[in-house]
């Protein structure tokens, strides 16, 4: 799930620190993926690829081939071709996209549901959906993407060479390797799979950090990211 660290280890700082102290009796290193706050003794686990997005590519191939063997072969070919890219393939500047698989992240209804939860249950940091996502992360994800959609239409974005596109899953893997940079909004899990998909094809993610230290931890690990405070910083 996307349950944030703030909820997974306890409801207060004292409870979370006590949980970490108990865990350290058994484990030399504690890592957590959806790290929404800094806790001593807990390190960030990089997200990596998302099975859901890779399954979406397989599903996208359903209309092309009914044969599972042919679909599997084409799936591997599309991904392997993308991974074989080199810097000479970088003929374009900056890519920005809509959410294609996780389309609800762009939905005002989804954000409204999170706001309603804040009003009715201000003590509860989790929105009760399948992924157990953080209410704060949902709202910041929606707002960051909304601001991105506004900014890409400005003259400043055009001057920076930003292209705003809606790419089907197959096209994503073919087009992403041709860009030098990807404007990469955060997700409800703080990190996003797009970050790692971009890095695999030598495209540098540009991320509005929204105050989360997780992104700075990725940089300290050696991930080549560009962190900014607002899309206008591009």
C-alpha angles and dihedrals in degrees: 000000000000094000107155122237089242090069103028097064100037144304098264137037089252093053093046093050090049091051091050090049091054093047093050090063087069105026131051093204131026120200131180130186105206094051106170097165140027116261122173111246096021118102129195119261110212110239101224122184123344119235088210093061093045090050087051089060091052090048090050089057093055093093091048099052131013091191112093090211093054092045091051091049093050091046091055092045093052093049095040092050089053092049092051091064123124135191092272088069091061098102097144135060123219128358126202122178144180121248104270104175099022090042093155089073087076093047121111088205090061091050091046090054090053092049091050089052090052091053096046100036107022092162093057115082094188127082106216099237129123094276097045089227126186114260090219092052092048093053094044091047091052094045094047092051092045090052090048092053089052096046097049088064093058128098089244090061091048090050089052090054096247117166116197111205141164105221127191112229096260092048091049091064092046098045103037094069090059094063128082095206138025122204097224117188118201119259136219087271088053090236121062133211089232089071092062095038088056094048091050089061095041095256115139115230117224110205134187098220097206089206096298114141090204091085092053089051089056090054091050088053089057103260109147102232133151111223121198136171097227138005089249087069089072 
